[in-house]
Amino acid sequence: MPVEIKRVETIYKGYVTLMLATLEAEDGSTFRREIEDHGHAVAVLPYDADRRCALLVRLPRAPAAWAGGPPELTEAPAGMIEDETAEATARREALEEAGVRLGALEPVGSPFASPGVSSERIQLFLAPYAAADRIAAGGGAAHEHEHITVVEPRLDALWRAVEADGILDMKTLVLIQALKVRRPGLFEP
């Protein structure tokens, strides 16, 4: 094995857990790396094929704003997997955040979000919906203080945002690209 984890110590435990790992290379040398762990997540891109639009949420993201980004990001509904399946989490988050009831989920992948520092994997899904599936206002769970605004952009406009480097959330960018590859006709004006 080229690299082996020899030891992991917890430095901080809260919403996130920060750990310090000691690794050993094939030549016997050791080095250390930080690991951030907060569990695994899902993200889902609901899209309406008849109206050629998607359902996204806009919300403040302190880390992005701190790093010089905009005060709010436009994202696919997403959330942490806790005591349920990834599919159940995707459906729950879509209802809480965007007010949409989802049926079928189409898996896209389960990539690591930022493997250089975080253990988080995000299961990605595409999900068709119809106007009748919008059964609530969305906006997120009140106790989570997410300050969510629901938006329903046309897919052609969403693709123009991708081309203009206007989608700054990685999971959302991947989901839009996956939908474009799998159903390119939906993006025609």
CYANA upper distance limits for C-alpha pairs under 8 A (distance plus 0.5 A):
  1 MET  CA     26 GLU  CA      7.55
  2 PRO  CA     25 ALA  CA      6.38
  2 PRO  CA     26 GLU  CA      5.59
  3 VAL  CA     23 LEU  CA      7.00
  3 VAL  CA     24 GLU  CA      6.06
  3 VAL  CA     25 ALA  CA      5.06
  3 VAL  CA     26 GLU  CA      6.66
  4 GLU  CA     23 LEU  CA      5.97
  4 GLU  CA     24 GLU  CA      5.76
  4 GLU  CA     25 ALA  CA      7.15
  5 ILE  CA     21 ALA  CA      7.28
  5 ILE  CA     22 THR  CA      6.53
  5 ILE  CA     23 LEU  CA      4.87
  5 ILE  CA     24 GLU  CA      6.90
  6 LYS  CA     21 ALA  CA      8.01
  6 LYS  CA     22 THR  CA      6.12
  6 LYS  CA     23 LEU  CA      5.88
  6 LYS  CA     24 GLU  CA      7.03
  7 ARG  CA     21 ALA  CA      6.15
  7 ARG  CA     22 THR  CA      5.63
  7 ARG  CA     23 LEU  CA      7.62
  8 VAL  CA     19 MET  CA      6.94
  8 VAL  CA     20 LEU  CA      6.12
  8 VAL  CA     21 ALA  CA      4.80
  8 VAL  CA     22 THR  CA      6.83
  9 GLU  CA     19 MET  CA      5.95
  9 GLU  CA     20 LEU  CA      5.84
  9 GLU  CA     21 ALA  CA      7.00
 10 THR  CA     17 THR  CA      7.68
 10 THR  CA     18 LEU  CA      6.53
 10 THR  CA     19 MET  CA      4.80
 10 THR  CA     20 LEU  CA      6.97
 11 ILE  CA     17 THR  CA      8.11
 11 ILE  CA     18 LEU  CA      5.96
 11 ILE  CA     19 MET  CA      5.70
 11 ILE  CA     20 LEU  CA      7.28
 12 TYR  CA     16 VAL  CA      8.31
 12 TYR  CA     17 THR  CA      6.04
 12 TYR  CA     18 LEU  CA      5.53
 12 TYR  CA     19 MET  CA      7.50
 13 LYS  CA     17 THR  CA      4.87
 13 LYS  CA     18 LEU  CA      6.98
 15 TYR  CA     38 HIS  CA      7.12
 16 VAL  CA     36 GLU  CA      7.14
 16 VAL  CA     37 ASP  CA      6.20
 16 VAL  CA     38 HIS  CA      5.20
 17 THR  CA     36 GLU  CA      6.25
 17 THR  CA     37 ASP  CA      5.57
 17 THR  CA     38 HIS  CA      6.72
 18 LEU  CA     34 GLU  CA      7.53
 18 LEU  CA     35 ILE  CA      6.26
 18 LEU  CA     36 GLU  CA      5.22
 18 LEU  CA     37 ASP  CA      6.95
 19 MET  CA     34 GLU  CA      6.21
 19 MET  CA     35 ILE  CA      5.54
 19 MET  CA     36 GLU  CA      6.94
 19 MET  CA     37 ASP  CA      8.50
 20 LEU  CA     32 ARG  CA      7.18
 20 LEU  CA     33 ARG  CA      6.32
 20 LEU  CA     34 GLU  CA      5.13
 20 LEU  CA     35 ILE  CA      6.68
 21 ALA  CA     32 ARG  CA      5.97
 21 ALA  CA     33 ARG  CA      5.77
 21 ALA  CA     34 GLU  CA      6.66
 21 ALA  CA     35 ILE  CA      7.57
 22 THR  CA     30 THR  CA      7.17
 22 THR  CA     31 PHE  CA      6.25
 22 THR  CA     32 ARG  CA      5.01
 22 THR  CA     33 ARG  CA      7.16
 23 LEU  CA     30 THR  CA      5.94
 23 LEU  CA     31 PHE  CA      5.92
 23 LEU  CA     32 ARG  CA      6.54
 23 LEU  CA     33 ARG  CA      8.24
 24 GLU  CA     28 GLY  CA      6.34
 24 GLU  CA     29 SER  CA      6.15
 24 GLU  CA     30 THR  CA      4.86
 24 GLU  CA     31 PHE  CA      7.09
 25 ALA  CA     29 SER  CA      5.94
 25 ALA  CA     30 THR  CA      6.69
 34 GLU  CA    117 VAL  CA      6.86
 35 ILE  CA    117 VAL  CA      5.75
 35 ILE  CA    118 SER  CA      6.16
 35 ILE  CA    119 SER  CA      7.43
 36 GLU  CA    117 VAL  CA      6.43
 36 GLU  CA    118 SER  CA      5.11
 36 GLU  CA    119 SER  CA      6.86
 37 ASP  CA    118 SER  CA      6.36
 37 ASP  CA    119 SER  CA      5.85
 37 ASP  CA    120 GLU  CA      7.01
 38 HIS  CA    119 SER  CA      8.15
 38 HIS  CA    120 GLU  CA      7.27
 39 GLY  CA     80 MET  CA      7.43
 39 GLY  CA     81 ILE  CA      7.73
 39 GLY  CA    119 SER  CA      7.91
 39 GLY  CA    120 GLU  CA      6.24
 39 GLY  CA    121 ARG  CA      8.32
 40 HIS  CA     80 MET  CA      6.38
 40 HIS  CA     81 ILE  CA      6.22
 40 HIS  CA    119 SER  CA      8.45
 40 HIS  CA    120 GLU  CA      5.45
 40 HIS  CA    121 ARG  CA      5.59
 40 HIS  CA    122 ILE  CA      6.50
 41 ALA  CA     78 ALA  CA      7.61
 41 ALA  CA     79 GLY  CA      5.97
 41 ALA  CA     80 MET  CA      4.67
 41 ALA  CA     81 ILE  CA      5.61
 41 ALA  CA     86 ALA  CA      8.08
 41 ALA  CA    120 GLU  CA      7.59
 41 ALA  CA    121 ARG  CA      6.78
 41 ALA  CA    122 ILE  CA      5.13
 41 ALA  CA    123 GLN  CA      6.81
 42 VAL  CA     78 ALA  CA      5.92
 42 VAL  CA     79 GLY  CA      6.14
 42 VAL  CA     80 MET  CA      6.93
 42 VAL  CA     81 ILE  CA      7.30
 42 VAL  CA     86 ALA  CA      6.77
 42 VAL  CA     89 THR  CA      7.43
 42 VAL  CA     90 ALA  CA      6.43
 42 VAL  CA    122 ILE  CA      5.45
 42 VAL  CA    123 GLN  CA      5.09
 42 VAL  CA    124 LEU  CA      6.30
 42 VAL  CA    125 PHE  CA      8.25
 43 ALA  CA     76 ALA  CA      6.61
 43 ALA  CA     77 PRO  CA      6.20
 43 ALA  CA     78 ALA  CA      4.60
 43 ALA  CA     79 GLY  CA      7.22
 43 ALA  CA     90 ALA  CA      6.89
 43 ALA  CA    122 ILE  CA      7.28
 43 ALA  CA    123 GLN  CA      6.90
 43 ALA  CA    124 LEU  CA      5.56
 43 ALA  CA    125 PHE  CA      6.82
 43 ALA  CA    171 LYS  CA      7.49
 43 ALA  CA    172 THR  CA      8.33
 44 VAL  CA     76 ALA  CA      6.34
 44 VAL  CA     77 PRO  CA      6.23
 44 VAL  CA     78 ALA  CA      6.89
 44 VAL  CA     90 ALA  CA      6.60
 44 VAL  CA     94 ALA  CA      7.83
 44 VAL  CA    124 LEU  CA      6.37
 44 VAL  CA    125 PHE  CA      5.11
 44 VAL  CA    126 LEU  CA      6.04
 44 VAL  CA    127 ALA  CA      7.26
 44 VAL  CA    175 LEU  CA      8.15
 45 LEU  CA     54 ALA  CA      7.46
 45 LEU  CA     55 LEU  CA      7.38
 45 LEU  CA     56 LEU  CA      7.83
 45 LEU  CA     76 ALA  CA      5.86
 45 LEU  CA     77 PRO  CA      7.41
 45 LEU  CA    125 PHE  CA      6.89
 45 LEU  CA    126 LEU  CA      5.37
 45 LEU  CA    127 ALA  CA      6.53
 45 LEU  CA    172 THR  CA      7.99
 45 LEU  CA    175 LEU  CA      6.83
 45 LEU  CA    176 ILE  CA      8.01
 46 PRO  CA     54 ALA  CA      6.16
 46 PRO  CA     55 LEU  CA      5.94
 46 PRO  CA     56 LEU  CA      8.25
 46 PRO  CA     76 ALA  CA      8.41
 46 PRO  CA     94 ALA  CA      8.49
 46 PRO  CA    102 LEU  CA      8.28
 46 PRO  CA    126 LEU  CA      6.55
 46 PRO  CA    127 ALA  CA      5.13
 46 PRO  CA    128 PRO  CA      6.05
 46 PRO  CA    129 TYR  CA      6.70
 47 TYR  CA     52 ARG  CA      7.68
 47 TYR  CA     53 CYS  CA      6.24
 47 TYR  CA     54 ALA  CA      4.65
 47 TYR  CA     55 LEU  CA      6.76
 47 TYR  CA    126 LEU  CA      7.99
 47 TYR  CA    127 ALA  CA      6.70
 47 TYR  CA    128 PRO  CA      5.46
 47 TYR  CA    129 TYR  CA      6.36
 48 ASP  CA     52 ARG  CA      5.95
 48 ASP  CA     53 CYS  CA      5.83
 48 ASP  CA     54 ALA  CA      6.58
 48 ASP  CA    128 PRO  CA      6.21
 48 ASP  CA    129 TYR  CA      5.64
 48 ASP  CA    130 ALA  CA      5.99
 48 ASP  CA    131 ALA  CA      8.04
 49 ALA  CA     53 CYS  CA      7.48
 49 ALA  CA    128 PRO  CA      7.52
 49 ALA  CA    129 TYR  CA      8.29
 49 ALA  CA    130 ALA  CA      8.37
 49 ALA  CA    186 LEU  CA      6.91
 50 ASP  CA    130 ALA  CA      8.10
 51 ARG  CA    154 ARG  CA      8.34
 52 ARG  CA    154 ARG  CA      6.31
 52 ARG  CA    155 LEU  CA      6.15
 52 ARG  CA    156 ASP  CA      8.46
 52 ARG  CA    186 LEU  CA      6.19
 52 ARG  CA    187 PHE  CA      7.54
 53 CYS  CA    152 GLU  CA      6.73
 53 CYS  CA    153 PRO  CA      5.98
 53 CYS  CA    154 ARG  CA      4.53
 53 CYS  CA    155 LEU  CA      5.34
 54 ALA  CA    152 GLU  CA      5.95
 54 ALA  CA    153 PRO  CA      6.30
 54 ALA  CA    154 ARG  CA      6.95
 54 ALA  CA    155 LEU  CA      6.84
 55 LEU  CA     76 ALA  CA      7.85
 55 LEU  CA     98 ALA  CA      7.42
 55 LEU  CA    150 VAL  CA      7.72
 55 LEU  CA    151 VAL  CA      6.53
 55 LEU  CA    152 GLU  CA      5.15
 55 LEU  CA    153 PRO  CA      7.49
 56 LEU  CA     74 THR  CA      7.08
 56 LEU  CA     75 GLU  CA      6.10
 56 LEU  CA     76 ALA  CA      5.42
 56 LEU  CA     77 PRO  CA      6.81
 56 LEU  CA     98 ALA  CA      7.51
 56 LEU  CA    150 VAL  CA      6.50
 56 LEU  CA    151 VAL  CA      5.79
 56 LEU  CA    152 GLU  CA      6.65
 56 LEU  CA    153 PRO  CA      8.27
 57 VAL  CA     74 THR  CA      6.10
 57 VAL  CA     75 GLU  CA      5.86
 57 VAL  CA     76 ALA  CA      6.71
 57 VAL  CA     77 PRO  CA      6.80
 57 VAL  CA     97 GLU  CA      7.55
 57 VAL  CA     98 ALA  CA      7.16
 57 VAL  CA    148 ILE  CA      6.67
 57 VAL  CA    149 THR  CA      6.09
 57 VAL  CA    150 VAL  CA      5.05
 57 VAL  CA    151 VAL  CA      6.25
 58 ARG  CA     72 GLU  CA      6.78
 58 ARG  CA     73 LEU  CA      5.99
 58 ARG  CA     74 THR  CA      4.82
 58 ARG  CA     75 GLU  CA      6.72
 58 ARG  CA    148 ILE  CA      6.13
 58 ARG  CA    149 THR  CA      5.55
 58 ARG  CA    150 VAL  CA      6.81
 58 ARG  CA    151 VAL  CA      7.59
 59 LEU  CA     72 GLU  CA      5.55
 59 LEU  CA     73 LEU  CA      6.21
 59 LEU  CA     74 THR  CA      7.25
 59 LEU  CA     75 GLU  CA      8.47
 59 LEU  CA    146 GLU  CA      7.12
 59 LEU  CA    147 HIS  CA      6.37
 59 LEU  CA    148 ILE  CA      5.32
 59 LEU  CA    149 THR  CA      6.97
 60 PRO  CA     71 PRO  CA      6.11
 60 PRO  CA     72 GLU  CA      4.55
 60 PRO  CA     73 LEU  CA      6.83
 60 PRO  CA    146 GLU  CA      7.93
 60 PRO  CA    147 HIS  CA      7.57
 60 PRO  CA    148 ILE  CA      8.38
 61 ARG  CA     65 ALA  CA      6.77
 61 ARG  CA     71 PRO  CA      7.00
 61 ARG  CA     72 GLU  CA      6.30
 61 ARG  CA     73 LEU  CA      7.15
 62 ALA  CA     66 TRP  CA      6.41
 62 ALA  CA     71 PRO  CA      7.75
 63 PRO  CA     67 ALA  CA      6.64
 64 ALA  CA     68 GLY  CA      7.02
 64 ALA  CA     69 GLY  CA      5.52
 64 ALA  CA     70 PRO  CA      7.34
 64 ALA  CA     71 PRO  CA      7.79
 65 ALA  CA     69 GLY  CA      5.12
 65 ALA  CA     70 PRO  CA      5.86
 65 ALA  CA     71 PRO  CA      5.44
 65 ALA  CA     72 GLU  CA      8.00
 73 LEU  CA    168 LEU  CA      7.42
 73 LEU  CA    169 ASP  CA      7.47
 74 THR  CA    167 ILE  CA      7.55
 74 THR  CA    168 LEU  CA      8.19
 74 THR  CA    169 ASP  CA      7.74
 75 GLU  CA    169 ASP  CA      6.73
 75 GLU  CA    171 LYS  CA      8.30
 75 GLU  CA    172 THR  CA      5.99
 76 ALA  CA    171 LYS  CA      7.97
 76 ALA  CA    172 THR  CA      5.82
 77 PRO  CA     90 ALA  CA      8.31
 77 PRO  CA     93 GLU  CA      6.69
 77 PRO  CA     94 ALA  CA      6.02
 77 PRO  CA     97 GLU  CA      6.74
 77 PRO  CA     98 ALA  CA      7.41
 78 ALA  CA     90 ALA  CA      7.29
 78 ALA  CA     93 GLU  CA      6.47
 78 ALA  CA     94 ALA  CA      7.84
 79 GLY  CA     89 THR  CA      7.61
 79 GLY  CA     90 ALA  CA      7.91
 79 GLY  CA     93 GLU  CA      6.65
 80 MET  CA     89 THR  CA      7.95
 81 ILE  CA     85 THR  CA      7.53
 81 ILE  CA     86 ALA  CA      6.62
 81 ILE  CA     89 THR  CA      6.45
 82 GLU  CA     89 THR  CA      8.41
 84 GLU  CA     88 ALA  CA      6.62
 84 GLU  CA     89 THR  CA      6.92
 85 THR  CA     89 THR  CA      6.68
 86 ALA  CA     90 ALA  CA      6.65
 86 ALA  CA    123 GLN  CA      7.45
 87 GLU  CA     91 ARG  CA      6.82
 87 GLU  CA    105 LEU  CA      7.81
 88 ALA  CA     92 ARG  CA      6.59
 89 THR  CA     93 GLU  CA      6.48
 90 ALA  CA     94 ALA  CA      6.58
 90 ALA  CA    125 PHE  CA      8.39
 91 ARG  CA     95 LEU  CA      6.79
 91 ARG  CA    101 ARG  CA      7.40
 91 ARG  CA    102 LEU  CA      6.30
 91 ARG  CA    103 GLY  CA      8.42
 92 ARG  CA     96 GLU  CA      6.61
 93 GLU  CA     97 GLU  CA      6.21
 93 GLU  CA     98 ALA  CA      8.25
 93 GLU  CA    140 GLY  CA      8.46
 94 ALA  CA     98 ALA  CA      5.76
 94 ALA  CA     99 GLY  CA      6.91
 94 ALA  CA    100 VAL  CA      6.27
 94 ALA  CA    101 ARG  CA      7.54
 94 ALA  CA    102 LEU  CA      7.86
 95 LEU  CA     99 GLY  CA      4.80
 95 LEU  CA    100 VAL  CA      5.20
 95 LEU  CA    101 ARG  CA      6.16
 95 LEU  CA    102 LEU  CA      8.31
 95 LEU  CA    136 ALA  CA      7.81
 95 LEU  CA    138 GLY  CA      6.95
 96 GLU  CA    100 VAL  CA      8.47
 96 GLU  CA    138 GLY  CA      5.81
 96 GLU  CA    139 GLY  CA      7.15
 96 GLU  CA    140 GLY  CA      5.29
 96 GLU  CA    141 ALA  CA      6.59
 97 GLU  CA    138 GLY  CA      5.07
 97 GLU  CA    139 GLY  CA      5.31
 97 GLU  CA    140 GLY  CA      4.65
 97 GLU  CA    141 ALA  CA      7.88
 97 GLU  CA    148 ILE  CA      7.47
 97 GLU  CA    150 VAL  CA      8.00
 98 ALA  CA    136 ALA  CA      8.22
 98 ALA  CA    137 ALA  CA      7.31
 98 ALA  CA    138 GLY  CA      4.68
 98 ALA  CA    139 GLY  CA      6.76
 98 ALA  CA    140 GLY  CA      7.96
 98 ALA  CA    150 VAL  CA      6.25
 99 GLY  CA    134 ARG  CA      6.13
 99 GLY  CA    135 ILE  CA      6.32
 99 GLY  CA    136 ALA  CA      4.71
 99 GLY  CA    137 ALA  CA      5.48
 99 GLY  CA    138 GLY  CA      4.36
 99 GLY  CA    139 GLY  CA      8.00
100 VAL  CA    129 TYR  CA      8.20
100 VAL  CA    133 ASP  CA      5.94
100 VAL  CA    134 ARG  CA      4.87
100 VAL  CA    135 ILE  CA      6.34
100 VAL  CA    136 ALA  CA      7.15
100 VAL  CA    138 GLY  CA      8.04
101 ARG  CA    129 TYR  CA      8.14
101 ARG  CA    133 ASP  CA      5.67
101 ARG  CA    134 ARG  CA      6.95
101 ARG  CA    135 ILE  CA      7.22
102 LEU  CA    127 ALA  CA      7.21
102 LEU  CA    128 PRO  CA      7.79
102 LEU  CA    129 TYR  CA      6.80
102 LEU  CA    133 ASP  CA      7.64
103 GLY  CA    127 ALA  CA      7.82
103 GLY  CA    128 PRO  CA      8.09
103 GLY  CA    129 TYR  CA      8.10
104 ALA  CA    127 ALA  CA      6.57
104 ALA  CA    128 PRO  CA      7.52
105 LEU  CA    125 PHE  CA      6.43
105 LEU  CA    126 LEU  CA      6.37
105 LEU  CA    127 ALA  CA      5.34
105 LEU  CA    128 PRO  CA      8.15
106 GLU  CA    125 PHE  CA      5.74
106 GLU  CA    126 LEU  CA      5.50
106 GLU  CA    127 ALA  CA      6.59
107 PRO  CA    123 GLN  CA      8.11
107 PRO  CA    124 LEU  CA      6.55
107 PRO  CA    125 PHE  CA      5.06
107 PRO  CA    126 LEU  CA      7.06
108 VAL  CA    123 GLN  CA      8.10
108 VAL  CA    124 LEU  CA      5.73
108 VAL  CA    125 PHE  CA      5.82
108 VAL  CA    126 LEU  CA      7.46
108 VAL  CA    175 LEU  CA      8.04
108 VAL  CA    178 ALA  CA      7.62
109 GLY  CA    123 GLN  CA      6.42
109 GLY  CA    124 LEU  CA      5.93
109 GLY  CA    125 PHE  CA      8.02
110 SER  CA    121 ARG  CA      6.57
110 SER  CA    122 ILE  CA      5.79
110 SER  CA    123 GLN  CA      4.73
110 SER  CA    124 LEU  CA      6.55
111 PRO  CA    121 ARG  CA      5.98
111 PRO  CA    122 ILE  CA      6.31
111 PRO  CA    123 GLN  CA      7.47
112 PHE  CA    118 SER  CA      8.38
112 PHE  CA    119 SER  CA      7.44
112 PHE  CA    120 GLU  CA      6.27
112 PHE  CA    121 ARG  CA      4.72
112 PHE  CA    122 ILE  CA      6.86
113 ALA  CA    118 SER  CA      7.63
113 ALA  CA    119 SER  CA      8.29
113 ALA  CA    120 GLU  CA      6.27
113 ALA  CA    121 ARG  CA      6.15
113 ALA  CA    122 ILE  CA      6.88
113 ALA  CA    171 LYS  CA      8.45
114 SER  CA    118 SER  CA      5.97
114 SER  CA    119 SER  CA      8.09
114 SER  CA    120 GLU  CA      7.83
115 PRO  CA    119 SER  CA      6.84
115 PRO  CA    120 GLU  CA      8.24
122 ILE  CA    171 LYS  CA      8.43
124 LEU  CA    171 LYS  CA      8.08
124 LEU  CA    175 LEU  CA      7.62
125 PHE  CA    175 LEU  CA      7.93
126 LEU  CA    175 LEU  CA      7.54
126 LEU  CA    179 LEU  CA      7.70
129 TYR  CA    133 ASP  CA      6.59
130 ALA  CA    134 ARG  CA      7.94
138 GLY  CA    148 ILE  CA      8.40
138 GLY  CA    150 VAL  CA      7.32
139 GLY  CA    146 GLU  CA      8.15
139 GLY  CA    147 HIS  CA      7.28
139 GLY  CA    148 ILE  CA      5.10
139 GLY  CA    149 THR  CA      6.38
139 GLY  CA    150 VAL  CA      7.07
140 GLY  CA    144 GLU  CA      7.73
140 GLY  CA    145 HIS  CA      8.27
140 GLY  CA    146 GLU  CA      6.83
140 GLY  CA    147 HIS  CA      7.96
140 GLY  CA    148 ILE  CA      6.72
141 ALA  CA    145 HIS  CA      7.76
141 ALA  CA    146 GLU  CA      8.12
142 ALA  CA    146 GLU  CA      8.16
153 PRO  CA    157 ALA  CA      7.13
153 PRO  CA    158 LEU  CA      6.82
154 ARG  CA    158 LEU  CA      6.70
155 LEU  CA    159 TRP  CA      6.62
155 LEU  CA    186 LEU  CA      7.34
155 LEU  CA    187 PHE  CA      5.62
155 LEU  CA    188 GLU  CA      8.35
156 ASP  CA    160 ARG  CA      6.86
156 ASP  CA    186 LEU  CA      8.35
156 ASP  CA    187 PHE  CA      5.12
156 ASP  CA    188 GLU  CA      6.42
156 ASP  CA    189 PRO  CA      6.24
157 ALA  CA    161 ALA  CA      6.82
158 LEU  CA    162 VAL  CA      6.91
158 LEU  CA    176 ILE  CA      8.47
159 TRP  CA    163 GLU  CA      6.77
159 TRP  CA    176 ILE  CA      8.09
159 TRP  CA    187 PHE  CA      7.64
160 ARG  CA    164 ALA  CA      6.63
161 ALA  CA    165 ASP  CA      6.74
161 ALA  CA    166 GLY  CA      5.21
161 ALA  CA    167 ILE  CA      6.69
162 VAL  CA    166 GLY  CA      6.10
162 VAL  CA    167 ILE  CA      6.02
162 VAL  CA    173 LEU  CA      7.62
167 ILE  CA    172 THR  CA      7.75
167 ILE  CA    173 LEU  CA      6.54
168 LEU  CA    173 LEU  CA      7.81
169 ASP  CA    173 LEU  CA      6.70
170 MET  CA    174 VAL  CA      6.71
171 LYS  CA    175 LEU  CA      6.73
172 THR  CA    176 ILE  CA      6.64
173 LEU  CA    177 GLN  CA      6.69
174 VAL  CA    178 ALA  CA      6.55
175 LEU  CA    179 LEU  CA      6.70
176 ILE  CA    180 LYS  CA      6.69
177 GLN  CA    181 VAL  CA      6.67
178 ALA  CA    182 ARG  CA      6.60
179 LEU  CA    183 ARG  CA      6.13
179 LEU  CA    184 PRO  CA      7.73
180 LYS  CA    184 PRO  CA      5.14
180 LYS  CA    185 GLY  CA      8.49
180 LYS  CA    186 LEU  CA      8.09
180 LYS  CA    187 PHE  CA      7.41
183 ARG  CA    187 PHE  CA      8.39
184 PRO  CA    188 GLU  CA      8.07
